């Protein structure tokens, strides 16, 4: 039988531990808030990972990123600046045409595509 490791208190093992919750995905927000409220009512200390993000999303004060159809929704919010407070993304086709959200959409400017002049002059057709 292996000897039991010594009990170490330090930064990795605080003397007054708290429950650490992480669940800011769209499908987990309500569940995370319910758990946090129950633990708080039981006078247990709770820490919530990305609490500001969760609060903004719960109150509907976050932004949704509209992305091109050729980009997957999976982790697309990471492509936006943190200041934009975008936590979810969707494709424009996912919104109905008479959606009440569209008038509030703001668009980031796109850099125009310009061909390189050398590339056009040196382009040879390969038939």
C-alpha positions in Angstrom: 0.0 0.0 0.0 1.3 3.4 -1.0 1.9 6.0 1.8 -0.6 8.8 2.0 0.8 12.2 0.7 1.1 14.9 3.3 -1.7 17.5 3.5 -0.3 20.8 2.1 -2.0 24.1 2.6 -0.9 26.8 0.3 -2.0 28.7 -2.9 -3.1 25.5 -4.5 -5.1 24.4 -1.4 -6.5 27.5 0.3 -7.6 27.2 3.9 -11.1 28.6 3.0 -12.0 26.9 -0.3 -14.9 28.1 -2.4 -16.9 26.3 -5.0 -15.7 27.4 -8.5 -18.4 27.4 -11.2 -17.8 27.7 -14.9 -20.7 27.5 -17.3 -21.1 30.6 -19.5 -22.1 28.6 -22.6 -25.6 29.4 -23.8 -27.0 26.1 -22.8 -25.5 26.4 -19.2 -26.2 29.9 -18.1 -29.5 29.3 -16.3 -28.1 26.1 -14.7 -24.9 27.9 -13.5 -27.0 30.8 -12.0 -29.3 28.4 -10.2 -26.4 26.5 -8.7 -24.7 29.7 -7.6 -27.9 31.0 -6.0 -28.4 27.7 -4.1 -24.8 27.7 -2.8 -25.1 31.4 -1.8 -28.4 30.7 0.1 -26.5 27.9 1.9 -23.9 30.5 2.9 -21.2 28.7 0.9 -18.5 30.8 -0.9 -18.9 30.7 -4.7 -16.6 31.9 -7.5 -17.9 32.1 -11.0 -15.5 31.9 -14.0 -16.0 34.8 -16.3 -18.7 36.3 -14.1 -19.0 39.5 -16.1 -19.6 37.6 -19.3 -22.2 35.5 -17.6 -24.0 38.6 -16.2 -24.0 40.4 -19.5 -25.4 37.4 -21.3 -28.1 36.7 -18.7 -29.2 40.4 -18.8 -29.1 40.4 -22.6 -26.5 43.1 -22.7 -24.0 41.1 -24.7 -23.5 41.3 -28.5 -23.9 38.5 -31.0 -21.4 38.3 -33.8 -22.7 37.9 -37.3 -20.2 35.9 -39.3 -20.0 34.8 -43.0 -21.6 31.4 -43.9 -18.2 29.9 -44.7 -17.0 30.3 -41.1 -18.1 27.8 -38.5 -19.9 29.1 -35.4 -17.6 26.9 -33.2 -15.3 29.3 -31.3 -16.0 32.1 -33.9 -16.5 34.6 -31.0 -12.8 34.4 -30.3 -12.1 36.3 -33.5 -13.8 39.5 -32.1 -12.1 42.0 -29.8 -12.8 41.5 -26.1 -14.2 45.1 -26.0 -16.9 44.0 -28.4 -18.3 41.7 -25.8 -19.3 39.1 -28.3 -19.8 35.7 -26.8 -22.0 34.0 -29.4 -22.0 34.1 -33.2 -24.6 33.3 -35.9 -25.0 33.5 -39.6 -27.1 36.2 -41.1 -29.3 33.6 -42.8 -30.2 32.3 -39.3 -32.2 35.5 -38.7 -35.7 35.9 -40.2 -35.9 38.9 -42.6 -38.3 40.7 -40.3 -36.1 40.2 -37.2 -36.2 43.1 -34.7 -32.5 42.7 -34.0 -31.3 43.7 -37.5 -31.9 47.4 -37.2 -29.4 47.4 -34.2 -26.7 45.6 -36.1 -23.4 47.4 -36.5 -20.9 46.3 -39.2 -17.2 46.5 -39.0 -15.5 48.0 -42.0 -13.9 45.5 -44.4 -10.5 46.2 -46.0 -11.0 46.3 -49.7 -9.4 43.6 -51.8 -7.0 45.0 -54.3 -5.0 42.9 -56.8 -1.2 43.2 -56.7 -0.2 45.0 -59.9 2.8 42.7 -60.5 0.6 39.7 -60.2 -1.8 40.9 -62.9 1.1 41.8 -65.3 2.9 38.5 -64.8 -0.3 36.4 -65.0 -0.1 33.9 -67.9 -3.0 31.7 -68.8 -2.1 28.0 -68.5 -4.2 26.2 -71.1 
